[in-house]
Every structure is written in structure tokens, then in C-alpha cells.
Amino acid sequence: MFFRQVWTIMAKDLHSELRTKEAWNASIAFSVVILLLFAFAFDPSSDQIREFGSGLLWMTYAFAGALVLNRSFARELQNDCLDALIASPVSSPALFVGKALANFAMLFAVELFSLPVFGLFYNTWPPRFAPLLLVMVLGTWALTIIGTLFSALTVNLRLRELMLPTLVYPMMIPVLIAAMTVTTNILAGTAMGFGVRFLVAFDIIFTTLAVVFVDTVLVG
Amino acid sequence: MNALEISDVWKYYGDFPALRAVGLNIEPGSTLALLGRNGAGKTTLLRIIAGLSRPSRGTVKIQGADAREQSTRQRIGVLGHGIALYDELSAIENLTLFGRLYGLPDPRKRADEMLERVGLARVRDGLAREFSRGMRQRLAVGRAFLHDPEVLLLDEPFTALDDRAIAVLQSMIQSMRDRGRTIIMSTHQLREALELASHVALLQRGQIVHTGERMQEMLDDTGWLYRTYGDN
């Protein structure tokens, strides 16, 4: 029952997004523009790219993510759909996990699209793709889980587009530092280090906390 | 067992008590018209019954179970102020989605039946955003009745409905009544509500000031209830 509800919510969100492309178009355009502007503004050498490339990449993902996450619960406000979901037999954790998975899929797709753009403009390709994908999955899930929870928390606020980044980015700092450190190591071709274990622990702890508290967040 | 038991329910918004010691028991098969002026607390009470908000104090039991229990929500249908439909989905997709969320055995088939019932079968693949206001309202009625709820909560159900939507809604409420379902509706449209209601509750400034069976006097003179039990 839980997984069927999760699947239904996730499929609904992805289906709606595929039809409107609101978050997708905005976040893709944002990612490409940022990567392009930095490439022309600094014209970095390959050594410089190894130093700040991962930072640029994760900053782009974090800001593009805000565009995706802002829409997550906000799209439920239209016509009071959120009330209908909360009044339905869907459990709050299933609603949350379904939305988080849809957000993850959208953000990960944006990242996969941006990665070759980064490689092209900065002439940098990671020596190994599997570790990079692993850190992208772990880092993106961490960004998604925090963002989705705060999207639910701020959904009824008048200035939610402003409040969400204000609340979310401080929470994301540890994740971004860990993801940047690991990505720098991957681009340099060295061992991934402690960051991966930190990301795994962060994902587990914050997913558990979010699932436990989401009913309180949604119903009060 | 009562269909609905509300005991000593208080709801505060900050320091302001929107509901004050509300107590109400509703027998299965009753149709209750929840009446009151703007700001009396009707919507707040309905939201608490629907599990959309928690009371600050007191309890709400639906068929003996907590309103937020999953099995309880399975048995409740809610038609609120908003139509609760996704504009970017078609009529059939909207109803199938809610059919899935309510765990119906064949959501697509049930959605098709409901579209037929509300007179939208012809436009089943049309996007909700392309519908006229009346069509959207009929679709919303179809969504609320889709899973054949045992307890139906209607918040101002006749407000802003066109003639056809009112006819559809009245016929569906009548059908629910005939099958012994419990209906609670808050409304300003006294005549429509009182014609359907078996019981009446009057809310005033967050308190229930009268509950009882609907009487002929109420139908004959819609102001009688307020004059007799209300402030004016």
C-alpha cells in the first residue's frame, strides 16, 4: 500500500511536470547560463578547474534545485489540491517520499544534462564516471530531502519563494561541502575520502527525520 | 456507534478561539446542515473533521476512529472551497489519480463511470484547465463522490455552482442519503441545505448554540432559526 501510494504521487508529479515543464525549463536554463558565464568570465586553466570546478558544479545544482523544489508543494496549492491529498488515505510519509522521489528525478535529470555542458566548456572530464554518479546520487538525495521538507513547511507562506532558499541553504552547507570535497577528489583522480560516508549518514538521518515529522509539518 | 462524535473541541488561532467547546454527535444516515454566519467556525470545524487540521483541545471520532487514521480517511469524502483538481491533467487522469489514491480496485473504470454520472464523459480527455467553471465544478463533485464515501463533508457546496452542477450535486447527495450515508454540509444557502437536511446545527462565534432535527418552521421561514436560537 505504502509503495503504491509513493509511486502514484511520484508519477503524478512527473506527469504534471512533463506537461508543463515549468521547473525543468527554468532550472535547465539557469544551469547552462551559470556554467557558460563562469567559463567566459574566468577562462580558467585546467589546474584552476580542478580546484573550483566541483564547487561551481554543486553551487549550480543547489541553485537549480531551488527552482525545482520551490514548485514541489506549491503546485498543490492550485485549486486546494494539497487539502485533497491530505484528506485522502495517502499517508503523509508516502506523500512526502513520493514528492521527494519526483524532485530527485527532476534534479538528477538537470544534473545529467548540465554535466556534459560543464565538461565541454571547462574541458574537464572525470577519469571515472561511476564514483561521480555515486556522489551525485547521494548529494542530490540530501538536497532533495531537505528541500522537499522545507517546501512543505513553507508552502502556506506568502513569501515562500524567498523563504525556502533562506531556510534551506544553511541546512545544505554540510552536504555541499562534503559533495564538493568528494567531487574534487574524483576530478583529481584520487580517493573519494570521508565525504561519501558523511553523505550516506546524512541521507539516512535526514530521510528518517523528515518521514517522522512530515505529518506534523503538513497537518500542524 | 455514532457516525461522528465531537467532544469538547477547541481551536485557537494564536490567542483567538475559533471553536469553543464544540460537542456534537451525529447518527449514521443523518444529513446535517451546519449553519452559521461568516466567521462562525463552520469551515474550521469541517477541516478538523476532515483531518486537515488538528483541534487545540478535544477529540473527533469518525465511526469510532480518529479522523487522521488512514482507514478513517478512506471512508470520508470532502468537497471544500477549492475544486482540488490538477489543471494540467485531463478529466479522466484527475479522477483515475484520486481513484488510485483511495485504493479503488479498478480506478480507470470507476473514473469513467463517474464522468458519465456528472455528464463529462464526452470530454474525458480534455484538460481540466480548458473546462468551463461549471464543468470543473462537476468534475470536483465527481472527485468527492468517487470512492463512495460513508461520511461526506461538504463546505459551502452550492456556492458559485451553475444550475447543472447544482442539479448533479443534489442528485448525488440524494442518492447518498437513500443509501444511508452520513452527510455534513456547511452552507449559507439555507433553502437548498434545509431541503436536504435531516438535522441542523447552528454555530455562533465558535460555539454550537442549537442542534436538533430539522423542523418545518425552518423551511417555511429561513430566518426563523437565527431569530429563535441565534443572537438575532
Interface residues (C-beta under 8 A of the other chain):
Chain A: M1 R4 Q5 T8 K12 H15 S16 R19 T20 Q78 N79 D80 C81 D83 A84 L85 I86 A87 S88 P89 V90 S91 D215 V219 G220
Chain B: A50 G51 L52 S53 R54 R68 Q70 S71 R73 Q74 I76 V78 G80 H81 G82 I83 A84 L85 Y86 D87 E88 L89 E93 L97 F98 R100 L101 Y102 G103 R143
